[in-house]
Amino acid sequence: QLQASGGGLVQAGTSLRLSCAVSGRIYNNYKIGWFRQAPGKEREFVAAVTWSGGRTSYAGSAGGRFAISKDNAKNTVSLRMDSLEPEDTAVYYCAATQSGVFTMQGYYREWGQGTQVTVSS
């Protein structure tokens, strides 16, 4: 199971850290990804990290402003978002996959409930 938290209403230019709590059986080949869905748009990949090894991958839209990290001891994956822009407003979801393809949502089988991020200008 995954549970996302940390969303909120922030001003443009500020930072926010989202957290994904991972519970239940955790496989060594897990990849934990963050996706987001803005109003009227398709859900899109943001970032992912491998549970074992900590290899990261980012969407181009992350633009060097986002950083994904994991804490195996606490079974959490965080997404730090800096220099937030109104265009970052979306519901952010964390998800888990064992697939080698982890930038596409169709390969993810477990999803958290989402947390709303709203960035005001």
Contacts in CASP RR format, 6 or more apart in sequence:
PFRMAT RR
TARGET T0000
AUTHOR 0000-0000-0000
METHOD contacts of the structure
MODEL  1
QLQASGGGLVQAGTSLRLSCAVSGRIYNNYKIGWFRQAPGKEREFVAAVT
WSGGRTSYAGSAGGRFAISKDNAKNTVSLRMDSLEPEDTAVYYCAATQSG
VFTMQGYYREWGQGTQVTVSS
1 22 0 8 1.000
1 23 0 8 1.000
1 24 0 8 1.000
1 110 0 8 1.000
1 112 0 8 1.000
2 20 0 8 1.000
2 21 0 8 1.000
2 22 0 8 1.000
2 23 0 8 1.000
2 32 0 8 1.000
2 94 0 8 1.000
2 95 0 8 1.000
2 96 0 8 1.000
2 110 0 8 1.000
2 111 0 8 1.000
2 112 0 8 1.000
3 20 0 8 1.000
3 21 0 8 1.000
3 23 0 8 1.000
3 112 0 8 1.000
3 113 0 8 1.000
4 18 0 8 1.000
4 19 0 8 1.000
4 20 0 8 1.000
4 92 0 8 1.000
4 93 0 8 1.000
4 94 0 8 1.000
4 112 0 8 1.000
4 113 0 8 1.000
4 114 0 8 1.000
4 115 0 8 1.000
5 18 0 8 1.000
5 19 0 8 1.000
5 20 0 8 1.000
5 21 0 8 1.000
5 115 0 8 1.000
6 16 0 8 1.000
6 17 0 8 1.000
6 18 0 8 1.000
6 19 0 8 1.000
6 115 0 8 1.000
7 16 0 8 1.000
7 18 0 8 1.000
7 92 0 8 1.000
7 115 0 8 1.000
7 116 0 8 1.000
7 117 0 8 1.000
8 16 0 8 1.000
8 115 0 8 1.000
8 116 0 8 1.000
8 117 0 8 1.000
8 118 0 8 1.000
9 118 0 8 1.000
9 120 0 8 1.000
10 16 0 8 1.000
10 84 0 8 1.000
10 117 0 8 1.000
10 118 0 8 1.000
10 119 0 8 1.000
10 120 0 8 1.000
11 84 0 8 1.000
11 119 0 8 1.000
11 120 0 8 1.000
11 121 0 8 1.000
12 84 0 8 1.000
12 85 0 8 1.000
12 86 0 8 1.000
12 119 0 8 1.000
12 120 0 8 1.000
12 121 0 8 1.000
13 82 0 8 1.000
13 83 0 8 1.000
13 84 0 8 1.000
13 85 0 8 1.000
13 119 0 8 1.000
14 84 0 8 1.000
15 80 0 8 1.000
15 81 0 8 1.000
15 82 0 8 1.000
15 83 0 8 1.000
15 84 0 8 1.000
16 80 0 8 1.000
16 81 0 8 1.000
16 84 0 8 1.000
16 117 0 8 1.000
17 78 0 8 1.000
17 79 0 8 1.000
17 80 0 8 1.000
17 81 0 8 1.000
18 34 0 8 1.000
18 78 0 8 1.000
18 79 0 8 1.000
18 80 0 8 1.000
18 81 0 8 1.000
18 92 0 8 1.000
18 94 0 8 1.000
18 115 0 8 1.000
18 117 0 8 1.000
19 76 0 8 1.000
19 77 0 8 1.000
19 78 0 8 1.000
19 79 0 8 1.000
20 32 0 8 1.000
20 33 0 8 1.000
20 34 0 8 1.000
20 76 0 8 1.000
20 77 0 8 1.000
20 78 0 8 1.000
20 79 0 8 1.000
20 94 0 8 1.000
20 112 0 8 1.000
21 75 0 8 1.000
21 76 0 8 1.000
22 30 0 8 1.000
22 32 0 8 1.000
22 75 0 8 1.000
22 76 0 8 1.000
22 77 0 8 1.000
22 96 0 8 1.000
23 75 0 8 1.000
26 51 0 8 1.000
26 75 0 8 1.000
27 51 0 8 1.000
27 98 0 8 1.000
28 51 0 8 1.000
28 52 0 8 1.000
29 50 0 8 1.000
29 51 0 8 1.000
29 52 0 8 1.000
29 98 0 8 1.000
30 50 0 8 1.000
30 51 0 8 1.000
30 52 0 8 1.000
30 96 0 8 1.000
30 97 0 8 1.000
30 98 0 8 1.000
31 48 0 8 1.000
31 49 0 8 1.000
31 50 0 8 1.000
31 51 0 8 1.000
31 96 0 8 1.000
31 97 0 8 1.000
31 98 0 8 1.000
31 99 0 8 1.000
31 100 0 8 1.000
31 102 0 8 1.000
32 48 0 8 1.000
32 49 0 8 1.000
32 51 0 8 1.000
32 70 0 8 1.000
32 77 0 8 1.000
32 94 0 8 1.000
32 95 0 8 1.000
32 96 0 8 1.000
33 45 0 8 1.000
33 46 0 8 1.000
33 47 0 8 1.000
33 48 0 8 1.000
33 49 0 8 1.000
33 68 0 8 1.000
33 77 0 8 1.000
33 94 0 8 1.000
33 95 0 8 1.000
33 96 0 8 1.000
33 97 0 8 1.000
33 102 0 8 1.000
33 108 0 8 1.000
34 45 0 8 1.000
34 46 0 8 1.000
34 47 0 8 1.000
34 48 0 8 1.000
34 68 0 8 1.000
34 77 0 8 1.000
34 79 0 8 1.000
34 92 0 8 1.000
34 93 0 8 1.000
34 94 0 8 1.000
34 95 0 8 1.000
35 43 0 8 1.000
35 44 0 8 1.000
35 45 0 8 1.000
35 46 0 8 1.000
35 92 0 8 1.000
35 93 0 8 1.000
35 94 0 8 1.000
35 95 0 8 1.000
35 105 0 8 1.000
35 108 0 8 1.000
36 43 0 8 1.000
36 44 0 8 1.000
36 46 0 8 1.000
36 88 0 8 1.000
36 90 0 8 1.000
36 91 0 8 1.000
36 92 0 8 1.000
36 93 0 8 1.000
36 117 0 8 1.000
37 43 0 8 1.000
37 44 0 8 1.000
37 90 0 8 1.000
37 91 0 8 1.000
37 93 0 8 1.000
38 87 0 8 1.000
38 89 0 8 1.000
38 90 0 8 1.000
39 89 0 8 1.000
39 90 0 8 1.000
41 90 0 8 1.000
43 93 0 8 1.000
43 105 0 8 1.000
44 59 0 8 1.000
44 61 0 8 1.000
45 59 0 8 1.000
45 103 0 8 1.000
45 104 0 8 1.000
45 105 0 8 1.000
46 58 0 8 1.000
46 59 0 8 1.000
46 61 0 8 1.000
46 62 0 8 1.000
46 66 0 8 1.000
46 79 0 8 1.000
46 92 0 8 1.000
47 56 0 8 1.000
47 57 0 8 1.000
47 58 0 8 1.000
47 59 0 8 1.000
47 62 0 8 1.000
47 66 0 8 1.000
47 67 0 8 1.000
47 68 0 8 1.000
47 79 0 8 1.000
48 56 0 8 1.000
48 57 0 8 1.000
48 68 0 8 1.000
48 102 0 8 1.000
48 103 0 8 1.000
49 55 0 8 1.000
49 56 0 8 1.000
49 57 0 8 1.000
49 68 0 8 1.000
49 69 0 8 1.000
49 70 0 8 1.000
49 77 0 8 1.000
50 56 0 8 1.000
50 102 0 8 1.000
51 70 0 8 1.000
51 72 0 8 1.000
54 70 0 8 1.000
56 68 0 8 1.000
57 102 0 8 1.000
57 103 0 8 1.000
58 64 0 8 1.000
58 66 0 8 1.000
58 68 0 8 1.000
59 103 0 8 1.000
65 81 0 8 1.000
65 82 0 8 1.000
65 83 0 8 1.000
65 84 0 8 1.000
66 79 0 8 1.000
66 80 0 8 1.000
66 81 0 8 1.000
66 82 0 8 1.000
67 79 0 8 1.000
67 80 0 8 1.000
67 82 0 8 1.000
68 77 0 8 1.000
68 78 0 8 1.000
68 79 0 8 1.000
68 80 0 8 1.000
69 77 0 8 1.000
69 78 0 8 1.000
69 80 0 8 1.000
70 76 0 8 1.000
70 77 0 8 1.000
70 78 0 8 1.000
71 77 0 8 1.000
71 78 0 8 1.000
77 94 0 8 1.000
79 92 0 8 1.000
79 94 0 8 1.000
81 88 0 8 1.000
81 117 0 8 1.000
84 117 0 8 1.000
84 119 0 8 1.000
85 119 0 8 1.000
86 119 0 8 1.000
86 120 0 8 1.000
86 121 0 8 1.000
87 119 0 8 1.000
88 117 0 8 1.000
88 119 0 8 1.000
89 117 0 8 1.000
89 118 0 8 1.000
89 119 0 8 1.000
90 116 0 8 1.000
90 117 0 8 1.000
91 114 0 8 1.000
91 115 0 8 1.000
91 116 0 8 1.000
91 117 0 8 1.000
92 114 0 8 1.000
92 115 0 8 1.000
92 116 0 8 1.000
92 117 0 8 1.000
93 111 0 8 1.000
93 112 0 8 1.000
93 113 0 8 1.000
93 114 0 8 1.000
93 115 0 8 1.000
94 111 0 8 1.000
94 112 0 8 1.000
94 114 0 8 1.000
95 105 0 8 1.000
95 108 0 8 1.000
95 110 0 8 1.000
95 111 0 8 1.000
95 112 0 8 1.000
96 108 0 8 1.000
96 109 0 8 1.000
96 110 0 8 1.000
97 107 0 8 1.000
97 108 0 8 1.000
97 109 0 8 1.000
97 110 0 8 1.000
98 109 0 8 1.000
99 107 0 8 1.000
99 108 0 8 1.000
100 107 0 8 1.000
101 107 0 8 1.000
102 108 0 8 1.000
END
